[in-house]
Amino acid sequence: MLRRCAKKIPADCDMLEVRLDLTGLCKGEWVKLCAAIQKQKMPVLLTLRHKREGGKWDGREAERLSLYLAGLKSVSAVDIEISAHALDMLSKAAHQRNVKVVGSFHDFKETPDMARLNELQVRSRKMGADVVKIATMVKTPQHLARLFALPACAKGPFCILGMGALGEVSRIALPCVGSCLVYGSLGKATAPGQMTCRALAKELARWGVRKA
C-alpha cells in the first residue's frame, strides 16, 4: 500500500498517515517513499504506534525515536503517544524542521472521565504537541457525551474520535465543530468503527466539512 501511494496518491485523502509499525521499513526505502508522497503535494503523518495503545511496535524506545528522527526530513507531521517519554524530545526536533506533532491517547476499553481527558490534554501541550488526539472506546451514551463535551475544553487544535459502533457518529459530527483530523482506511480498518476513506470523504462533503 505504501509503495502504491508513493506512485499515485489516493483521491479521497487530504493527508496520508504512514503507520510504520504496520508497513515495516520496506527494505529501508520508507523514507524515500514518504518523500515521494510529499512530492505529490500530499502531506504525510508518520506514526509508529506502540503496542500498549493498539499498535505493533514493541521494540526499544530509543530505536523508535531514531526512526521518527530519520523521517522528519520527509514528512509534514508525526504522531506519538502522550505517555511516551520521547514526546518532549521529538517535539523539539520536529519543530526545528517545521514538522507538526500530534500527541495521542488511545483507550480501546472505555472513555475515561473528563478529569482524566483534560489532564491528558494539558500534559500533551506542555510536552510540545501541536494537536492533541483523543481516541476512546464508546460503550455508553455517557461516553459519547464526554467526547462531545471535549471541544469546549480544548486549548488548541484537537482531534477527537470515538471507537466502536456507538462512536462512529463522532467521526462525522466532531469535524463539524473543529476536530482537525479524522481517520479513514485505505485497506483494513485499524480501529473499531473506522470508515473507509471513500465513505468518510463522501459523508464529510455531505455535511460541508470537505469539498466533494
C-alpha positions in Angstrom: 0.0 0.0 0.0 2.8 2.4 0.9 4.5 1.7 -2.4 1.3 2.2 -4.3 0.6 5.5 -2.6 4.1 6.7 -3.5 3.3 6.1 -7.2 -0.2 7.6 -7.1 -1.9 9.3 -4.2 -5.5 8.3 -3.3 -8.1 10.8 -4.4 -10.2 10.7 -1.2 -7.4 11.7 1.2 -6.1 15.1 2.3 -3.3 13.6 4.2 -1.7 10.1 4.4 -0.8 8.5 7.7 2.1 6.1 7.3 1.8 3.5 10.0 5.4 2.4 10.0 4.6 -0.1 12.8 2.3 -1.8 10.3 4.0 -1.4 6.9 7.5 -2.2 8.2 10.6 -0.4 6.8 10.1 -1.5 3.2 13.7 -2.8 2.9 14.9 0.6 4.1 13.1 2.6 1.4 10.3 4.0 3.7 11.9 7.5 3.9 12.2 7.7 0.1 8.6 6.5 -0.3 7.3 9.1 2.2 9.3 11.8 0.3 7.7 10.6 -3.0 4.2 11.1 -1.5 5.1 14.6 -0.2 6.4 15.4 -3.6 2.9 15.0 -4.9 1.8 17.7 -2.5 0.2 15.2 -0.2 1.2 15.7 3.5 2.5 12.6 5.3 1.8 11.9 9.0 4.3 9.4 10.3 3.2 7.1 13.1 4.9 4.2 14.9 2.1 3.2 17.3 3.2 1.4 20.4 1.7 -2.0 21.3 0.3 -0.6 24.5 -2.0 1.7 22.6 -3.1 -0.7 19.8 -0.1 -0.6 17.5 2.5 -3.2 16.6 5.7 -1.5 17.8 7.2 -3.4 20.8 10.9 -2.6 20.3 13.2 -0.4 22.2 12.1 3.2 22.7 15.5 4.6 21.6 15.1 2.7 18.3 11.6 4.1 17.7 12.8 7.6 18.4 15.6 7.2 15.9 13.2 6.2 13.2 11.0 9.2 13.9 14.0 11.5 13.7 15.1 9.9 10.5 11.7 10.6 9.0 11.5 14.3 9.9 13.1 15.3 6.6 10.3 13.5 4.6 7.1 14.2 6.4 4.8 17.0 7.5 3.7 15.7 10.9 4.5 12.9 13.4 2.2 11.2 15.9 3.4 9.7 19.2 1.6 8.8 22.4 1.2 11.3 25.1 2.5 8.7 27.6 5.8 8.3 25.6 8.9 9.8 27.3 10.2 10.7 23.9 7.3 13.1 23.1 9.2 16.1 24.5 12.4 15.4 22.7 10.6 14.5 19.4 8.5 17.7 19.6 11.7 19.9 19.9 13.4 18.1 17.0 10.2 18.2 14.8 9.6 21.9 15.4 13.2 22.7 14.3 12.2 21.3 10.9 8.7 22.9 10.9 7.1 19.5 11.3 3.8 19.3 13.3 3.4 17.0 16.3 0.3 15.0 17.3 0.3 13.9 20.9 -2.1 11.0 21.0 -4.0 8.8 23.5 -5.9 5.6 22.8 -8.2 3.6 25.1 -9.7 0.5 23.5 -11.7 -0.4 26.6 -13.7 2.7 27.6 -13.8 6.5 27.6 -12.1 7.9 30.8 -13.8 10.7 32.8 -13.5 14.3 31.9 -10.8 15.0 34.6 -8.5 12.3 33.0 -9.2 13.6 29.5 -8.4 17.2 30.4 -5.3 16.0 32.3 -4.1 14.3 29.0 -4.7 17.5 27.0 -2.7 19.6 29.4 0.2 17.2 29.6 0.4 16.8 25.8 0.5 20.6 25.2 3.2 21.0 27.9 5.3 18.4 26.1 5.1 20.3 22.8 2.2 18.7 20.9 0.6 20.9 18.3 -2.5 18.7 18.1 -4.0 16.6 20.9 -5.6 13.4 19.7 -8.0 11.5 21.9 -9.4 8.2 20.6 -11.5 6.1 23.0 -14.0 3.3 23.0 -17.6 4.4 23.3 -19.8 1.9 25.1 -22.5 4.1 26.6 -24.3 7.4 25.7 -22.4 8.9 28.6 -19.0 8.0 27.0 -20.2 9.7 23.8 -21.3 12.8 25.7 -17.8 13.2 27.2 -16.3 13.2 23.7 -18.8 15.8 22.5 -18.0 18.0 25.6 -14.2 18.0 24.9 -14.1 20.7 22.1 -15.4 23.3 24.6 -12.4 22.5 26.9 -9.8 22.4 24.1 -6.9 24.9 24.5 -5.7 24.5 20.9 -6.0 22.2 17.9 -7.6 18.9 18.7 -8.7 15.5 17.2 -11.4 13.6 19.0 -12.5 10.1 17.8 -15.0 7.6 19.2 -14.3 3.9 18.6 -16.9 1.2 18.3 -20.4 1.2 16.9 -21.7 4.0 19.2 -18.6 6.1 18.5 -19.0 6.1 14.7 -21.1 9.2 14.6 -18.3 11.2 16.3 -16.2 10.7 13.2 -18.6 12.8 11.2 -20.1 15.1 13.8 -16.9 16.2 15.6 -15.1 17.5 12.5 -18.2 19.8 12.1 -17.2 21.5 15.4 -13.5 21.8 14.7 -11.8 18.3 15.2 -9.0 18.8 12.7 -8.2 15.2 11.9 -10.4 12.2 11.1 -9.1 8.9 10.0 -10.4 6.6 7.3 -8.9 3.3 6.0 -7.5 2.6 2.5 -7.4 -1.1 3.3 -8.3 -2.9 6.5 -9.6 -0.7 9.3 -7.0 0.0 12.1 -9.6 0.9 14.8 -13.2 -0.3 15.6 -15.8 1.8 13.8 -13.3 3.3 11.3 -14.9 4.0 7.9 -13.2 3.8 4.5 -11.6 6.9 3.2 -14.1 7.0 0.3 -17.2 6.7 2.6 -15.7 9.2 5.1 -15.0 11.8 2.3 -18.5 11.4 1.0 -20.1 12.0 4.4 -17.8 15.0 5.2 -18.7 16.5 1.9 -22.4 16.0 2.5 -22.1 18.0 5.8 -20.0 20.7 4.1 -16.8 19.9 6.0 -14.9 18.8 2.9 -15.3 19.7 -0.7 -16.9 17.0 -2.8 
